[in-house]
Structure formats: structure tokens, C-alpha cells
């Protein structure tokens, strides 16, 4: 799978309110997940997703 096909999204966990997941689903259907719990979990998850998405954009720019 190409790394360039991933888009990372922040999602609050349904079973554990206040915990957040960052998920990316590849074109092949594989799911990649990072879990954030504790103080500032939402902020940390959003920052992680932003960094990963920025990395994806940078990779796309380099391959063109």
C-alpha cells in the first residue's frame, strides 16, 4: 500500500468518552489507529492527525 493513500481523522471513542482515536483507512481496507487517553487527549490526537496529514502532503509534493 502506498503511504500517500492515507488520510488521518480524529474520532472520540464511543465507549470511553474523553478518549480519542486517530484513524487512517488505506485503499486496501487496512485500518491504522493511534489511541490517546488522559489529559488533553483531544488536543494531542488532533495535533498528531495534523502532523500525519501534513507529512502525507509533503510526500505527495516530493513525488510530483
Rosetta silent file (secondary structure, phi, psi, omega in degrees, C-alpha in Angstrom):
SEQUENCE: XXXXXXXXXXXXXXXXXXXXXXXXXXXXXXXXXXXXXXXXXXXXXXXXXXXXXXXXXXXXXXXX
SCORE:     score description
SCORE:     0.000 S_00000001
   1 L     0.000  141.811  177.824    0.000    0.000    0.000 S_00000001
   2 L   -81.441  133.326  176.803    1.174    3.481   -0.769 S_00000001
   3 H   -58.899  -29.911 -175.474    1.613    5.790    2.216 S_00000001
   4 H   -66.328  -12.291 -176.989    0.168    8.558    0.074 S_00000001
   5 H   -87.983    1.110 -175.850   -3.291    6.982    0.172 S_00000001
   6 L   -95.429  141.466  171.219   -3.828    7.643    3.891 S_00000001
   7 L  -131.058  127.517 -174.422   -5.850   10.446    5.464 S_00000001
   8 E   -96.240  132.792  179.961   -5.864   10.698    9.267 S_00000001
   9 E  -127.758  144.131  177.818   -9.035   11.622   11.184 S_00000001
  10 E   -95.155  130.903 -176.747   -9.635   12.291   14.883 S_00000001
  11 E  -136.417  132.963  174.603  -12.600   10.458   16.417 S_00000001
  12 E   -76.318  138.002 -179.261  -13.894   10.420   20.001 S_00000001
  13 L   -70.670  129.089 -179.748  -14.231    6.883   21.351 S_00000001
  14 L   -68.019  -36.242 -176.788  -17.896    5.874   21.774 S_00000001
  15 L   -82.890  -25.763 -176.990  -17.238    3.517   24.669 S_00000001
  16 L  -130.328   79.501  179.791  -14.810    5.775   26.538 S_00000001
  17 L   -53.839  137.513 -177.547  -15.860    9.425   26.253 S_00000001
  18 L    97.769  -16.029  172.984  -12.840   11.686   26.584 S_00000001
  19 L   -96.715  146.444 -176.884  -10.541    9.187   24.832 S_00000001
  20 E  -129.931  147.942  176.977   -9.698    9.873   21.198 S_00000001
  21 E  -118.785  147.179  168.743   -8.517    7.804   18.269 S_00000001
  22 E  -114.197  122.024 -176.606   -6.716    8.870   15.138 S_00000001
  23 E  -121.820  146.469  171.632   -7.584    6.551   12.281 S_00000001
  24 E  -134.080  133.173  179.023   -6.417    6.163    8.725 S_00000001
  25 E  -114.896  121.447 -179.096   -8.010    3.719    6.307 S_00000001
  26 L   -79.183  165.470  178.454   -5.931    2.613    3.365 S_00000001
  27 L   -60.191  -24.673 -179.950   -7.206    1.879   -0.136 S_00000001
  28 L   -87.770    2.533  177.625   -6.787   -1.818    0.639 S_00000001
  29 L    91.491   -5.936  178.442   -9.151   -1.534    3.647 S_00000001
  30 L   -70.503  142.081 -178.962   -6.492   -1.798    6.345 S_00000001
  31 E  -112.399  130.348  177.030   -7.142    0.458    9.359 S_00000001
  32 E  -112.100  130.021 -173.638   -4.338    2.170   11.259 S_00000001
  33 E  -133.731  135.931  169.862   -5.209    3.503   14.729 S_00000001
  34 E  -120.478  135.736 -176.182   -3.461    5.559   17.412 S_00000001
  35 E  -112.323  135.050  179.941   -5.254    5.959   20.762 S_00000001
  36 E  -122.616  125.502  179.726   -4.963    8.999   23.035 S_00000001
  37 L  -131.198  162.964  175.970   -6.140    8.959   26.646 S_00000001
  38 L    91.241 -167.507 -176.902   -5.680   11.189   29.654 S_00000001
  39 L   -56.568  134.732  175.787   -5.241   14.933   29.967 S_00000001
  40 L    59.883   29.931 -178.744   -5.599   16.856   26.710 S_00000001
  41 H   -57.637  -43.202 -178.986   -6.262   13.662   24.738 S_00000001
  42 H   -62.971  -46.732 -179.783   -8.326   15.506   22.133 S_00000001
  43 H   -61.686  -42.721 -179.279   -5.681   18.192   21.594 S_00000001
  44 H   -66.734  -39.537  178.758   -2.900   15.623   21.328 S_00000001
  45 H   -65.122  -43.450  179.910   -4.913   13.477   18.895 S_00000001
  46 H   -64.994  -39.256  178.217   -5.718   16.474   16.698 S_00000001
  47 H   -64.153  -43.785  179.091   -2.087   17.559   16.673 S_00000001
  48 H   -60.938  -47.291  179.744   -0.969   14.046   15.711 S_00000001
  49 H   -60.996  -42.255  178.785   -3.532   13.832   12.891 S_00000001
  50 H   -61.943  -43.618  178.916   -2.480   17.249   11.588 S_00000001
  51 H   -64.472  -42.981 -179.886    1.178   16.257   11.586 S_00000001
  52 H   -65.860  -40.510  178.398    0.491   12.955    9.836 S_00000001
  53 H   -67.342  -37.836  176.803   -1.681   14.654    7.202 S_00000001
  54 H   -64.011  -39.393  177.286    0.985   17.328    6.642 S_00000001
  55 H   -61.839  -40.169  178.543    3.544   14.533    6.194 S_00000001
  56 H   -63.034  -43.001  179.038    1.263   12.953    3.589 S_00000001
  57 H   -64.325  -40.507  178.915    1.026   16.267    1.692 S_00000001
  58 H   -63.900  -40.089  179.053    4.788   16.709    1.807 S_00000001
  59 H   -64.149  -39.705  178.244    5.277   13.185    0.451 S_00000001
  60 H   -64.829  -40.138 -179.502    2.879   13.905   -2.403 S_00000001
  61 H   -64.769  -36.981 -178.487    4.716   17.113   -3.264 S_00000001
  62 H   -72.583  -26.190 -176.790    8.052   15.317   -3.389 S_00000001
  63 H   -87.575   -6.617 -178.782    6.782   12.602   -5.723 S_00000001
  64 L   -87.427    0.000    0.000    5.457   15.016   -8.342 S_00000001
